[in-house]
Amino acid sequence: MCENHRQDRLDKPLHTELPEGHTLSRRDFMKVGIGALGALAVLELGGVSLMFLQSRSQEGEFGDTITAGPVDNFPAGSVTEFTDGRFFLLRAPDGGFLALHNRCPHLGCTVTWEPHLDRFLCPCHASTFDFYGNFDNPPVPRPLDAFSVRIQDGVVLVDTFELRRRENFAPEQLTYA
């Protein structure tokens, strides 16, 4: 680039004339551009937040009455997991039903059923729960919470709308067909 051309560029003002006689410097242009992008980011974040807070429950999922199936589908002494409903359906050896929430009452971690151990296991702190959801060791403060179970026309229904906090297992918590 020649020396004269470079000097001409340096002598030009760093702003552009606007129609009304106002000038817009590069700094002002950057401020407006960054402000507009920031406003757009806030709007997007607000939209995503509203979508996150909006209930996405569908009929037959957590927060509703879930049809587990016919009573005969659950053998005595079995544990069946309902992932969408976030519970385990137990059929006690005597035929009674109990629905246990799949969240640990300590930190809310998802517990798993370990059939070879005949226990529920919390992966967050290695606490275990027996077949009926009673806790075996600290730091868990209490047994797994339960949902209401009812039998209607030979079909097991679990109401996941409201949790029942339990202090320990009692036979009255079982529902019979």
Residue, then its C-alpha position, 0 to 999 in steps of 0.5 A: m500500500c502506498e504511503n499517501h493512501r495510508q495517510d488518507r485512510l488515517d485522516k478520515p473520521l471513524h464515523t459515518e454521516l447519518p441522514e438526520g445529521h447525527t454521526l454513528s461512531r464505530r464504538d456506538f455501532m458496537k454498543v448497539g450491536i452488542g446490546a441487541l445481541g444481549a437482548l436477544a439472548v435474554l429473550e431466548l433464555g426467558g423462552v427456554s426457562l418458560m418451556f422448562l417450567q411448563s408441565r410436560s406430563q401426559e396422561g398415564e405418566f408421573g403426576d397422574t393415575i397410571t394403569a399398571g395392568p391386570v392383577d394377574n400380570f404381577p406374580a407374588g414376591s415380584v418388583t416391577e419398575f415403571t420408569d415413566g411413572r417413577f415408581f416400583l410396583l411390589r407384589a408382596p408374597d401374600g398378594g398385596f400391592l405397594a407402589l414405592h417412589n423411585r427417589c431416595p428420600h435423602l438426596g433424591c437420587t434414583v434408586t434401582w432394584e437389584p434382584h440378586l440382592d433382593r434390595f433397592l440400591c441408592p447409587c449416590h451414597a450406597s444406601t440400601f432399602d429392603f423389599y418393602g422400602n425400609f432403609d438399612n443404613p444411614p445417611v438415609p433418614r427414612p424409608l422410600d415414599a409410597f403412592s396410593v394403589r387401588i384395584q378396579d375391575g381386576v386392574v392395578l391403578v397407581d396414583t402418582f399425584e401425591l406421595r405418602r411419606r412413610e416412617n416404616f413399612a406396615p402391613e396396612q400399606l398393602t392393597y389387596a385385590 
